[in-house]
Amino acid sequence: MVDQHACPAVSISGADGVGSVMMGSPTVMINNQVACRLGDIVIEKPGLAMGPANPIIMGEMTVMIGEVGMGSVSAGAVSPATAASIFAATASQPDITFKFPVDGCYARAHLMVQRMQAMGLTPGKAWTFASDPNDPLWVNTPNHLDGKVEWGYHVAPTIKVDDNGVTRDVVVDPSMFDHPVTVDEWKNAQNDRPHVVQTRPGQPPIPSAGGSGYWPAADPREGPDANADDTMAHDGGIQTLRGYSRTNSVVAVGGLTMGQVMLLALKLVMVVGVQKTSSGSLIVFDTGQGQLLSNNSEYAYYLKLAERSLERKHPVGVGLSGDEIVEMVRADADVVSQLIEDGQKNRLKVFFQGHDGVFTLRYDNPDFARLARVLRTSTQQKQEIWFVAKKPLLDIHDARLVAEKSN
């Protein structure tokens, strides 16, 4: 299972690179490692040419190893042992941000379902919705500065398990557990007597809201696949580099400490031009320009965001120190579903139709009055907004109606 191979497939970003088999035979060992079989899934890094999850399509045709490979799993129920192996294989996938539970369950579930389907499984989805909007779902977690996270809703894949002739659904949710759990266990861990909905892939949990079941609203404008990939790329960077540092003694870029970067204001801009320079790239906005220096530790990712903004005509959030781009964040589009005053913490809690995380607009934001009007308009008129938030605390820094232009 830990043996590696080098994929020869090449995309515009280069070769797929090294891959590892997710799960092999649970009963046959070769040199103290599980045997790989026809249909087992290989996860490749970066997995850009052929996709990150690829089945083994040919083996030694005269040698039969125990059970069939995971790619040929029956569409029916699996054993508890196989369910545990599927959970372990899923939890080990490096490109899904299980340690960033504050937001993005919709993207994690989307990718997990796709990869389970590639194994030959027929997964479903379990959704929880807060029974009282004033009391969101919440779970304790070591993967957030506050020690817990709140959600307006939550979603994760389910698979069917046959346990001694009794078939039941179990939830595969590595953001909450280290093993498969029953739907009731999963629901009860979210602390708010949530309402549960179970769906098939492609089926929306709230039919009247539309969409394909990617999240409980109309599909994101760039499509579910692109949104899931973008969400994992963005949240993955925060998970591994920025989001969980409690110190502001680490120098980031532009002479600013990490703590200062976290306080840096982000503004929505539309990229209208990208010009390579001797020191990096000049990013031209609809409202000005900024220098993205090649010594920025996230230069490649920020440049990709800028190029994507230019291509898709979607805004991004930028944080400037003088004329240097210190931070760049992807902007999201969604409709605000509810606003709740939180006077104890001097903030407005913001719930969206699509995003699961509970975002906030702080009262001390210098642009609070304008931003609050934008959010209320979205809520009252069901209008989509562009917004940019500082993660992992989900503080909204800037927002505007999709139909508006930059200020």
Secondary structure in CASP SS format (residue, H / E / C, confidence):
PFRMAT SS
TARGET T0000
AUTHOR 0000-0000-0000
METHOD secondary structure of the structure
MODEL  1
M C 1.00
V C 1.00
D C 1.00
Q E 1.00
H E 1.00
A E 1.00
C E 1.00
P E 1.00
A E 1.00
V E 1.00
S E 1.00
I C 1.00
S C 1.00
G E 1.00
A E 1.00
D E 1.00
G E 1.00
V E 1.00
G E 1.00
S E 1.00
V E 1.00
M C 1.00
M C 1.00
G C 1.00
S C 1.00
P C 1.00
T C 1.00
V C 1.00
M E 1.00
I E 1.00
N C 1.00
N C 1.00
Q E 1.00
V E 1.00
A C 1.00
C C 1.00
R C 1.00
L C 1.00
G C 1.00
D C 1.00
I E 1.00
V E 1.00
I E 1.00
E E 1.00
K C 1.00
P C 1.00
G C 1.00
L C 1.00
A C 1.00
M C 1.00
G C 1.00
P C 1.00
A E 1.00
N E 1.00
P E 1.00
I C 1.00
I C 1.00
M C 1.00
G C 1.00
E C 1.00
M C 1.00
T C 1.00
V C 1.00
M C 1.00
I C 1.00
G C 1.00
E C 1.00
V C 1.00
G C 1.00
M H 1.00
G H 1.00
S H 1.00
V C 1.00
S C 1.00
A C 1.00
G C 1.00
A C 1.00
V E 1.00
S C 1.00
P H 1.00
A H 1.00
T H 1.00
A H 1.00
A H 1.00
S H 1.00
I H 1.00
F H 1.00
A H 1.00
A H 1.00
T H 1.00
A H 1.00
S C 1.00
Q C 1.00
P C 1.00
D C 1.00
I C 1.00
T C 1.00
F C 1.00
K C 1.00
F C 1.00
P C 1.00
V C 1.00
D C 1.00
G C 1.00
C H 1.00
Y H 1.00
A H 1.00
R H 1.00
A H 1.00
H H 1.00
L H 1.00
M H 1.00
V H 1.00
Q H 1.00
R H 1.00
M H 1.00
Q H 1.00
A H 1.00
M C 1.00
G C 1.00
L C 1.00
T C 1.00
P C 1.00
G E 1.00
K E 1.00
A E 1.00
W E 1.00
T E 1.00
F E 1.00
A C 1.00
S C 1.00
D E 1.00
P C 1.00
N C 1.00
D E 1.00
P C 1.00
L E 1.00
W E 1.00
V E 1.00
N E 1.00
T C 1.00
P C 1.00
N C 1.00
H C 1.00
L C 1.00
D C 1.00
G C 1.00
K E 1.00
V E 1.00
E E 1.00
W E 1.00
G C 1.00
Y E 1.00
H E 1.00
V E 1.00
A E 1.00
P E 1.00
T E 1.00
I E 1.00
K E 1.00
V E 1.00
D E 1.00
D E 1.00
N C 1.00
G C 1.00
V E 1.00
T E 1.00
R E 1.00
D E 1.00
V E 1.00
V E 1.00
V C 1.00
D C 1.00
P C 1.00
S C 1.00
M C 1.00
F C 1.00
D C 1.00
H C 1.00
P C 1.00
V E 1.00
T E 1.00
V H 1.00
D H 1.00
E H 1.00
W H 1.00
K H 1.00
N H 1.00
A C 1.00
Q C 1.00
N C 1.00
D C 1.00
R C 1.00
P C 1.00
H E 1.00
V E 1.00
V E 1.00
Q E 1.00
T E 1.00
R C 1.00
P C 1.00
G C 1.00
Q C 1.00
P C 1.00
P C 1.00
I C 1.00
P H 1.00
S H 1.00
A H 1.00
G C 1.00
G C 1.00
S C 1.00
G C 1.00
Y C 1.00
W C 1.00
P C 1.00
A C 1.00
A C 1.00
D C 1.00
P C 1.00
R C 1.00
E C 1.00
G C 1.00
P H 1.00
D H 1.00
A H 1.00
N H 1.00
A H 1.00
D H 1.00
D H 1.00
T H 1.00
M H 1.00
A H 1.00
H H 1.00
D H 1.00
G H 1.00
G H 1.00
I H 1.00
Q H 1.00
T H 1.00
L H 1.00
R H 1.00
G C 1.00
Y C 1.00
S C 1.00
R C 1.00
T C 1.00
N C 1.00
S C 1.00
V C 1.00
V E 1.00
A C 1.00
V C 1.00
G C 1.00
G C 1.00
L C 1.00
T E 1.00
M H 1.00
G H 1.00
Q H 1.00
V H 1.00
M H 1.00
L H 1.00
L C 1.00
A C 1.00
L C 1.00
K E 1.00
L E 1.00
V E 1.00
M C 1.00
V E 1.00
V E 1.00
G E 1.00
V E 1.00
Q E 1.00
K E 1.00
T E 1.00
S C 1.00
S C 1.00
G E 1.00
S E 1.00
L E 1.00
I E 1.00
V E 1.00
F E 1.00
D C 1.00
T C 1.00
G C 1.00
Q E 1.00
G E 1.00
Q E 1.00
L E 1.00
L E 1.00
S C 1.00
N C 1.00
N C 1.00
S C 1.00
E C 1.00
Y H 1.00
A H 1.00
Y H 1.00
Y H 1.00
L H 1.00
K H 1.00
L H 1.00
A H 1.00
E H 1.00
R H 1.00
S H 1.00
L H 1.00
E H 1.00
R H 1.00
K C 1.00
H C 1.00
P C 1.00
V E 1.00
G E 1.00
V E 1.00
G E 1.00
L E 1.00
S E 1.00
G C 1.00
D C 1.00
E E 1.00
I E 1.00
V E 1.00
E E 1.00
M E 1.00
V E 1.00
R E 1.00
A C 1.00
D E 1.00
A E 1.00
D E 1.00
V E 1.00
V E 1.00
S E 1.00
Q E 1.00
L E 1.00
I E 1.00
E E 1.00
D E 1.00
G H 1.00
Q H 1.00
K H 1.00
N C 1.00
R E 1.00
L E 1.00
K E 1.00
V E 1.00
F E 1.00
F E 1.00
Q C 1.00
G C 1.00
H C 1.00
D C 1.00
G E 1.00
V C 1.00
F E 1.00
T E 1.00
L E 1.00
R E 1.00
Y C 1.00
D C 1.00
N C 1.00
P C 1.00
D C 1.00
F H 1.00
A H 1.00
R H 1.00
L H 1.00
A H 1.00
R H 1.00
V H 1.00
L H 1.00
R H 1.00
T H 1.00
S H 1.00
T H 1.00
Q H 1.00
Q H 1.00
K C 1.00
Q C 1.00
E E 1.00
I E 1.00
W E 1.00
F E 1.00
V E 1.00
A E 1.00
K E 1.00
K C 1.00
P C 1.00
L C 1.00
L C 1.00
D E 1.00
I E 1.00
H E 1.00
D E 1.00
A E 1.00
R E 1.00
L E 1.00
V C 1.00
A C 1.00
E C 1.00
K C 1.00
S C 1.00
N C 1.00
END
